[in-house]
Amino acid sequence: MRGLKLSQLAGTWSRDQNFIAFLNATVSTGFGLGPDQRDPADHIRSTCRVASRRDLDTDPQAAITFDVAIRKPYMRWAEQCRNNPN
């Protein structure tokens, strides 16, 4: 996923089952893509304090927040899952 704008990355992750599993494991339960589930995109927007994921591409503070609060923790979690699959 190298070369994607942050907004594109956030959009892709919002629909990714692994990212949703990360949110359910580390933030709260109930995230998913179904009508009765919490929208992962809402979590990204509220955490980064933006109205639209597109703002991640133009708001430097939102980009930093995305990196520190979402991207890095997700990457660490994904690495741990790969190293400890059980």
C-alpha positions as CSV (number, residue, x, y, z in Angstrom):
1,M,0.0,0.0,0.0
2,R,3.0,2.3,-0.5
3,G,2.3,5.5,-2.3
4,L,-1.3,5.8,-1.3
5,K,-2.6,9.1,0.1
6,L,-3.6,8.9,3.7
7,S,-7.2,9.3,2.7
8,Q,-6.9,6.3,0.4
9,L,-5.2,4.3,3.0
10,A,-7.9,5.2,5.6
11,G,-10.6,4.3,3.1
12,T,-9.0,1.0,2.3
13,W,-8.5,0.1,5.9
14,S,-12.1,1.0,6.8
15,R,-13.3,-1.9,4.7
16,D,-10.5,-4.3,5.6
17,Q,-11.4,-7.2,7.9
18,N,-7.9,-7.2,9.5
19,F,-8.2,-3.5,10.4
20,I,-11.7,-4.1,11.8
21,A,-10.4,-7.0,13.9
22,F,-7.7,-4.6,15.2
23,L,-10.3,-2.1,16.2
24,N,-12.4,-4.8,17.9
25,A,-9.3,-6.1,19.7
26,T,-7.8,-2.8,20.8
27,V,-10.4,0.0,20.8
28,S,-13.9,-1.5,21.4
29,T,-16.1,-4.2,20.1
30,G,-18.8,-3.8,17.6
31,F,-16.9,-2.5,14.6
32,G,-17.8,-3.9,11.2
33,L,-19.4,-3.3,7.9
34,G,-23.0,-4.4,8.8
35,P,-25.9,-2.1,9.4
36,D,-25.9,-2.7,13.2
37,Q,-22.1,-2.3,13.6
38,R,-19.9,0.7,14.3
39,D,-18.3,2.2,11.2
40,P,-14.5,2.0,11.2
41,A,-14.4,5.2,9.1
42,D,-16.2,7.0,11.9
43,H,-13.5,5.9,14.3
44,I,-10.8,7.2,12.0
45,R,-12.5,10.6,11.5
46,S,-13.3,11.1,15.2
47,T,-9.8,10.0,16.3
48,C,-8.1,12.4,13.8
49,R,-10.7,15.1,14.4
50,V,-11.6,15.5,10.7
51,A,-14.9,15.8,8.9
52,S,-13.7,13.7,6.0
53,R,-10.9,11.3,5.4
54,R,-9.7,13.6,2.6
55,D,-8.7,16.0,5.4
56,L,-5.9,13.6,6.3
57,D,-4.1,14.7,3.1
58,T,-4.3,18.4,3.9
59,D,-4.3,18.8,7.7
60,P,-0.8,18.2,9.1
61,Q,-2.0,17.6,12.6
62,A,-4.6,15.1,11.4
63,A,-1.9,13.3,9.5
64,I,0.3,13.1,12.6
65,T,-2.6,11.8,14.7
66,F,-3.4,9.2,12.0
67,D,0.2,8.0,12.1
68,V,0.6,8.0,15.9
69,A,-2.9,6.8,16.9
70,I,-3.9,4.5,14.1
71,R,-1.2,3.5,11.6
72,K,1.6,2.7,14.0
73,P,-0.6,0.8,16.5
74,Y,-2.2,-1.1,13.7
75,M,1.1,-2.0,12.1
76,R,2.4,-3.3,15.5
77,W,-0.7,-5.3,16.1
78,A,-0.6,-6.8,12.6
79,E,3.1,-7.7,13.1
80,Q,2.3,-9.4,16.4
81,C,-0.5,-11.4,14.8
82,R,1.8,-12.6,12.0
83,N,4.5,-13.6,14.6
84,N,1.9,-15.3,16.9
85,P,-0.8,-16.7,14.8
86,N,-2.5,-18.5,17.6
